[in-house]
Amino acid sequence: MTYCAGILVREGLVMFADTRTNAGFDDISTYRKLRIYETPGERTLAIATSGNLSVTQMALSILAEGLLNPDTGELETLEHTPSMFRAAQLVGMAIRKVKHDIGEGLEADHIDHSVSLLLGGQIHGGPVRLFMIYDAGNFIECGQDSPFLQIGEHKYGRPILVRAVTYETELYDALKIGLISLDSTIQSNLAVGPPIDLLVLRRDILKPELNYRIEADEPYFHDLSERWSEALRKAHTGLPRPPYAPPPLLEGAVQPLKASRRER
């Protein structure tokens, strides 16, 4: 399991992914799930992966080698796609090819081979875009009304993004909210954990403004987690008591006895 997300705001794009992988309770390791493809001044693309590790590794390897374009007879790679839309198509094609090649064998061994990916970035001449590519190779695009996409163990971190993120959110506020969302997931699910890989891409810069890994002992992330927990405690204690709760007993008052079963 994993947790990856992308947040698309007016100023640009934030993407993050944890690195924990497991093949059983006693086989936990670290693997980078956020890959960045960069040609400075021309394009920056990032792919976050969730699901069967062998399938995503094979799909990324296919993308690196290129997929044959039947119209031109040439190999297409992410480094040369003309648009983000075409890049999303290539990712979907790579997933379908892996499924075609090994899916039947994995099913025969009762191995879950489902995957999902996030593709975000910008190519010169086009806008910043964010896509979610599904297991079948089809995809959807992030929009301004709901400016984020998530894959993996997303249910714990989703409420924070829903309440706090809009398309007008400042770029590094989006990163901060994303990290809070990730921390909430880490606190709730042992299958998600650091190190955490981050990408911040400012619109029309065409190179990463931030490409960073948060280690387990990162002071800022630890402080953010503690401050968020304290803020939640203060928030709930400051809210009014439910009006349908019984009033507290006055000091010295005698608690009425419950009626016996026979009296009831």
Secondary structure by P-SEA (a helix, b strand, c coil): cccccccccccbbbbbbbbcccccccbbbbbbcbbbbbccccbbbbbbbbccaaaaaaaaaaaaabbbcccccbbbcccccccaaaaaaaaaaaaaaaaaccaaaaaaacccccccbbbbbccccccbbbbbbcccccccccccccccccccccccaaaaaaacccccccaaaaaaaaaaaaaaaaaccccccccbbbbbbcccccccccccccccccaaaaaaaaaaaaaaaaaaaacccccccccccccccccccccccccc
